[in-house]
């Protein structure tokens, strides 16, 4: 999965289409993400000593990872994400729209380093 926690994404389908938010949690097993302020649902909470008010709390629910697109850090528009190897053999994520780096995801490996010569 190419979406990570703290990435800024935009919802591309559904009721919340067009909303932007930060990824709070990623569930790799089920292919879901939780995005800040997207797909809000009410959770009914009983009165307790910890929560004396009780009532309904608004909470984000998981959304499928295919329903969101990453925001390009350079252009500010939605983009697809690619993975490439750098000259030293380290792996990085990049925005396909602008080619901007989104960070290193694996340390350098000799096998993938480009040969000089």
FENDAKA-V325271 format. One line per field, one symbol per residue. burial: # if it has 9 or more other ideal C-beta (glycine too) atoms within 8 Angstrom, else .. A space follows every 10 residues. Layout:
# FENDAKA-V325271
burial: ???
This chain:
# FENDAKA-V325271
burial: ..#...#### #....#..#. ###..##... ######.### ....#..... .........# .##.#.#### ##.....##. ###..#..## #####.#..# .#......#. ..#....
